[in-house]
Amino acid sequence: MKHNLKTILNDIKSFIMDENLKGRFIFTDINLKPISMDSLKYTIYSPSNNKMQQKSIIPQSTVVHFHFQLDKYAEQGEWKIEVEATNQDGTKEE
């Protein structure tokens, strides 16, 4: 099962350089009930499409927290986060 996740909820319109950004990933079924995943990989891309952070983790709950330290001279523009999560039964979410 593949999903193209396009919605990122964010209540902050801009960030300060050298700021430690925090966020979380929550996977849900079609009824918005949280589901757990066996593995998770995420990649953060800068506006010029450079990989700035890539991590693979084994989630301990249905909510996975992450943080990313913005550089003092971070690029301005639209940053992108790609997430891929899988289950042992072969279910894959992107």
C-alpha positions in Angstrom: 0.0 0.0 0.0 1.5 3.4 -1.0 0.2 6.8 -0.1 1.5 10.1 -1.3 1.5 12.3 1.8 1.2 15.9 0.9 -0.2 17.6 4.0 2.1 18.8 6.7 0.5 20.6 9.6 2.5 23.5 10.8 1.5 26.4 13.0 4.7 28.4 12.4 5.1 30.3 9.1 8.9 30.9 9.4 11.8 29.7 11.4 14.8 31.4 12.9 18.3 30.5 11.7 20.2 28.3 14.1 16.9 27.0 15.6 16.3 23.5 16.7 13.1 22.4 14.8 11.0 19.6 16.3 8.2 17.6 14.7 6.4 14.3 14.8 5.2 11.6 12.4 1.8 10.0 13.0 0.6 7.2 10.7 -3.2 6.6 10.6 -5.6 4.3 8.8 -8.4 5.6 6.6 -10.5 6.3 9.7 -7.6 8.4 11.2 -7.0 5.7 13.9 -3.2 5.6 14.7 -1.3 2.6 13.4 2.1 1.4 14.4 4.9 0.8 11.8 7.8 -1.5 12.2 10.4 0.7 10.6 10.6 4.4 9.5 13.1 6.3 7.4 12.9 10.0 6.8 15.0 12.5 4.8 15.1 16.3 5.1 15.9 18.2 1.9 17.0 21.8 1.6 15.4 24.2 -0.9 18.3 23.4 -3.3 17.4 19.6 -2.9 20.5 18.7 -0.8 20.0 15.9 1.7 20.5 17.6 5.1 19.4 14.8 7.4 18.5 11.1 6.9 17.6 8.7 9.6 16.2 5.1 9.8 14.6 4.2 13.1 12.4 1.5 14.7 9.4 3.3 16.1 8.5 2.5 19.8 5.0 3.9 19.5 2.5 5.2 16.9 4.0 8.7 17.3 7.6 9.3 16.2 9.3 12.5 17.3 12.2 14.1 15.4 14.4 17.2 15.6 16.6 19.0 13.2 19.1 21.7 14.0 18.9 24.5 11.4 22.3 25.9 10.5 23.2 29.5 11.3 23.4 30.1 7.5 20.5 27.8 6.5 19.0 28.3 3.0 15.7 30.2 2.8 12.9 28.7 0.9 10.7 25.6 0.9 12.2 22.6 2.7 11.0 19.1 2.1 10.6 16.0 4.3 10.2 12.6 2.8 9.0 9.7 5.0 8.8 6.0 4.3 7.5 3.5 6.8 6.9 -0.3 6.5 5.4 -3.2 8.4 6.5 -6.8 8.4 3.4 -7.7 6.5 4.7 -5.7 3.6 2.6 -2.6 4.1 4.5 0.4 2.9 3.6 4.1 3.5 5.3 7.0 1.7 
